[in-house]
Amino acid sequence: MSTPTTRPAGRSVVVTGAASGIGRATALKFAADGDRVLAADLDREGVDATVRAIEESGGTALAVAGDLGEQQVVDAVVERAVTAFGGLDVLVNNAGIMDRMSALGETDDAEWERVLRINLTAPFLLTRAALPHLLAAGGGAIVFTASEAGLRGGAAGAAYTAAKHGVTGLVKSLAVTYRDQGIRANAVAPGPTATGIRVDAAPDAHGPAVIGRLIGAVTGRISTPEEQAAALTFLASDAASFINGAVLPVDGGWSAV
Ligand code: NAD
């Protein structure tokens, strides 16, 4: 692996899903550390509020609102960051949905496509668009918000579990392919976290029932978005310069059981 070239502060950072939850906390943390943040999200009001909060604390941020499953939105995000901040150093692929958390036999085509498009295809599209700029900068860091559901089969529904396992596959493929060009790729695998994420499943469906039991029995409490943001920003920092291809559980020990 070559020596990391990301600057310790003042980097150009894209954070997706930055209107809410883990993405918002992560955008605020990068900005508090002196980085310039492009906050991307479907939710225009929410992402504007994140940018206002950063600016009110003296930081630099911009918002791009749109569906990250669409190529033109992805291109606009990368183009805005590169134009406004003079390049791109860090990409945080965080936006995601849980949807209905159905078992495979009850997963219809629409749920499968929604969940895969937002949780797996969008990070693929954005990473592909960002790579030439990270390479042009001599390297950088790509961080993903995976999930406990990217580590094993009992944490969520079938489409979400498949998508998050796909995310861990992207991380490992990127880590191996681009390490000699100074790019590191890693993921955080959050346990249950207090955010705006919605589960549209019936109470007796697989995901929420399983998660509810495990939260009570194993994790004791759920995580704050700031605890996830701390891990994401660490993995993107030079303090993590020899960490590449890792999927870090941030789950209070849930995955250790
Ligand atoms: P959240 O709902 O608070 O935030 C997710 C953000 O993503 C929202 O602001 C939403 O508008 C945005 N988003 C959704 N679809 C989008 C799209 N097509 N284009 C652009 N933006 C879109 O939820 P969160 O919990 O902060 O989720 C962040 C990540 O954490 C997700 O990838 C999720 O799968 C993962 N995760 C969450 C938990 C948890 O318990 N909250 C656990 C494990 C993993």
Boltz pocket constraint, residues with backbone or C-beta under 6 A from the ligand:
constraints:
  - pocket:
      binder: B
      contacts: [[A, 16], [A, 17], [A, 18], [A, 19], [A, 20], [A, 21], [A, 22], [A, 23], [A, 40], [A, 41], [A, 42], [A, 43], [A, 46], [A, 66], [A, 67], [A, 68], [A, 69], [A, 93], [A, 94], [A, 95], [A, 96], [A, 97], [A, 98], [A, 118], [A, 145], [A, 146], [A, 147], [A, 148], [A, 189], [A, 190], [A, 191], [A, 192], [A, 193], [A, 194], [A, 195], [A, 196], [A, 197], [A, 198]]
      max_distance: 6.0
